[in-house]
């Protein structure tokens, strides 16, 4: 999923909003529902400059389904942060 997100994120958002040069890490939490759709997306970090908002936007707009599996059983939901 990380590679998929990297291709979709507009990395110029932070630059356009005046972020100083540097390395930033944005943390986002989300749940993958039993049908594979992503839900309850929220930012955990607060870098500002639109970074978290852009990541949340991309995750919410994913059209791909994800089927969460663990040891062969479907999970009710799982969370992740990037």
N, C-alpha and C positions, 0 to 999 in steps of 0.2 A: 504494500500500500504506500510505503514511503516514496518509492520511485514514481508511482502514479501521481502523488501529490506534488512532487518536485516539478513535474512537467506542467502542472496546471497553475501553480502559484505565480502571481505577478510580482516578482521580486523588486520591481521598480516602485512599488507602492511606498515603501519606507523611504526611499530616496526622494521621491516627489514630496513627501511630507516632512522632509528636513532631518531625517535620522543622521546622526554623526557616523562617520566611517567606523566600522567595527564588526565584531561577530556577535550575533544575537541568537538566542534560542527561544522559540515560542512553544509553550506547552498548551496543549488542547486536550480536553477529555471528551469522549463520545461513547455511545453505546451502540453495539450492533444488535439489532433486534432479531428475533427468531426467523423472520422472513429474509434476512440478509441486508435490510436497509439500515442506514446509519441514522441515529436519532440522538436527541439530547446533547447537542454539541455545545461546549462552552470553553472559553479561554481560561487557563489557570495562571498564566504569566501576564505581566503587565509591562511589556517593553514600550508600548505606545507606538506612535507613528504608523498606525494602521496594520501592524504586523499580525496581531492576533485576529483582527477582523478579517483579514485576507485569508488566513488559514481556515477560519470558521466558515467563510463563504465557500471555499473550495470543497471542504468536506461535506457541507450541506448539499452542494450541487452535484455530488457524485451520482452518476446514473448506473454505476456498476453495483451489483448485489454481492454481498459477502455472506457466505454460509459458515457461521462459527462452529467449529468442530473441535472437540477435545476427546481424545481416546475413543473416537468413533461415535460419540454421542453429541447431539446438538445441545448447545448451551442456550440458556434463556437470553443472556446478553453477556458481552464482554466489553471492557473498556481499554483504552490505549491512550498514550500521550506521545507526541512527536516533538 
